[in-house]
Amino acid sequence: MKKFILSTICFLPLALFAQEGKFVLQGKVGQLNSPAKAYLMYRIGDESITDSSTVKNGAFEFRGTIDAPIKGTLILSHDGTFDPAGRTRPDDLLQIYIEPVKFSATSADSVKNASIKGSPLNDDNKKFEAAIKPF
């Protein structure tokens, strides 16, 4: 019985890592309304995912499930004309890390100036970028 309990305890962390995690990204950019749209783009393996959200009173939200933290791009199309296929380069974008937490992106005017709150990985990345900026 002791061996069973000990082996269960040893393999418990592996089971926790195998679970998928849900993320919620809430955004607030000024007081934008339709036709403005927000897009969240990221890759899981070979699959490219593009999610969109209508902007109402500057607010938008994305929800999803990921296996591990991944890098993504948050894009705000102020006039709603962004082409997710990549034929046009958007001006208002922000590279972020998506992790299985509830976090937010807020700014008074644009996504590229947004601050990310509630995401330890993005906090660490911000510190890292500040540390290497002089070089």
C-alpha positions as CSV (number, residue, x, y, z in Angstrom):
1,M,0.0,0.0,0.0
2,K,2.9,2.4,0.8
3,K,4.4,1.8,-2.7
4,F,1.1,2.6,-4.3
5,I,0.7,5.9,-2.4
6,L,4.3,6.8,-3.1
7,S,4.1,6.1,-6.8
8,T,0.8,8.0,-7.0
9,I,2.5,11.0,-5.4
10,C,5.5,10.8,-7.7
11,F,3.3,10.7,-10.9
12,L,0.8,13.4,-9.8
13,P,2.9,16.3,-11.1
14,L,3.0,14.7,-14.6
15,A,-0.8,14.4,-14.6
16,L,-1.1,18.1,-13.7
17,F,1.2,19.1,-16.6
18,A,-0.8,17.1,-19.1
19,Q,-4.0,19.1,-18.4
20,E,-5.1,21.8,-20.8
21,G,-5.5,25.3,-19.3
22,K,-8.2,27.9,-20.1
23,F,-7.2,31.5,-20.7
24,V,-9.3,34.7,-20.6
25,L,-7.9,37.9,-22.2
26,Q,-10.0,41.0,-21.5
27,G,-9.1,44.1,-23.3
28,K,-10.1,47.8,-23.0
29,V,-8.9,50.4,-25.4
30,G,-10.5,53.8,-25.2
31,Q,-14.2,54.0,-26.2
32,L,-14.0,52.4,-29.6
33,N,-17.1,50.8,-31.1
34,S,-18.1,49.0,-34.3
35,P,-16.7,48.6,-36.9
36,A,-13.6,48.2,-34.7
37,K,-12.5,44.5,-34.2
38,A,-9.8,42.9,-32.1
39,Y,-8.0,39.8,-33.3
40,L,-5.9,37.3,-31.3
41,M,-3.5,35.2,-33.4
42,Y,-1.4,32.3,-32.2
43,R,-0.1,28.8,-33.2
44,I,-0.7,25.5,-31.6
45,G,1.6,23.0,-33.3
46,D,1.0,23.3,-37.0
47,E,-2.4,24.9,-36.6
48,S,-2.6,28.7,-36.9
49,I,-5.5,30.1,-34.9
50,T,-7.1,33.5,-35.5
51,D,-9.9,34.6,-33.1
52,S,-11.8,37.8,-33.4
53,S,-13.9,39.9,-31.0
54,T,-16.2,42.8,-31.6
55,V,-15.2,45.9,-29.8
56,K,-18.0,47.6,-27.8
57,N,-17.2,50.8,-25.7
58,G,-13.6,49.9,-26.1
59,A,-14.0,46.4,-24.5
60,F,-13.3,43.0,-26.0
61,E,-12.6,39.5,-24.7
62,F,-11.0,36.3,-25.8
63,R,-11.4,32.8,-24.3
64,G,-9.6,29.7,-25.2
65,T,-7.8,26.5,-24.2
66,I,-4.0,25.9,-24.5
67,D,-1.7,23.1,-23.6
68,A,1.2,25.4,-22.6
69,P,2.1,29.1,-22.6
70,I,2.5,30.3,-26.2
71,K,3.4,33.5,-28.0
72,G,0.6,35.4,-29.7
73,T,-0.3,38.6,-31.4
74,L,-3.1,40.9,-30.3
75,I,-4.3,43.2,-33.1
76,L,-6.8,46.0,-33.1
77,S,-8.4,47.0,-36.3
78,H,-9.9,50.4,-35.7
79,D,-11.9,50.4,-38.9
80,G,-12.6,46.6,-39.0
81,T,-10.7,46.0,-42.2
82,F,-7.8,43.8,-41.0
83,D,-7.0,40.8,-43.2
84,P,-6.0,37.8,-41.0
85,A,-4.5,36.1,-44.1
86,G,-1.6,38.5,-43.8
87,R,-1.9,40.5,-47.0
88,T,-1.9,43.8,-45.0
89,R,0.2,44.7,-42.0
90,P,-1.7,46.2,-39.2
91,D,-0.3,49.2,-37.4
92,D,-1.9,48.5,-34.0
93,L,-0.5,45.2,-32.6
94,L,1.1,43.9,-29.5
95,Q,3.2,40.7,-29.1
96,I,2.1,38.9,-25.9
97,Y,2.4,35.5,-24.2
98,I,-0.8,33.6,-23.7
99,E,-0.9,31.5,-20.6
100,P,-3.7,29.7,-18.8
101,V,-4.8,32.6,-16.6
102,K,-7.2,35.5,-16.7
103,F,-5.4,38.6,-17.7
104,S,-6.0,42.0,-19.3
105,A,-4.7,44.5,-21.8
106,T,-5.6,48.1,-21.3
107,S,-4.8,51.4,-23.0
108,A,-6.3,54.8,-23.5
109,D,-5.7,54.8,-27.3
110,S,-4.2,51.7,-28.9
111,V,-3.2,48.0,-28.4
112,K,0.5,48.7,-29.1
113,N,0.6,51.0,-26.0
114,A,-1.4,48.6,-23.8
115,S,-0.2,47.4,-20.5
116,I,-0.7,43.7,-19.6
117,K,-1.9,42.8,-16.1
118,G,-2.5,39.5,-14.4
119,S,0.0,37.5,-16.5
120,P,3.2,36.4,-14.7
121,L,4.9,35.4,-18.0
122,N,4.2,38.8,-19.6
123,D,5.5,40.5,-16.4
124,D,8.7,38.5,-16.7
125,N,9.0,39.3,-20.4
126,K,8.6,43.0,-19.7
127,K,11.4,42.9,-17.1
128,F,13.6,40.9,-19.5
129,E,13.1,43.4,-22.4
130,A,13.9,46.3,-20.0
131,A,17.1,44.5,-18.9
132,I,18.4,43.9,-22.5
133,K,17.3,47.3,-23.9
134,P,20.6,49.0,-23.2
135,F,22.4,46.3,-25.3
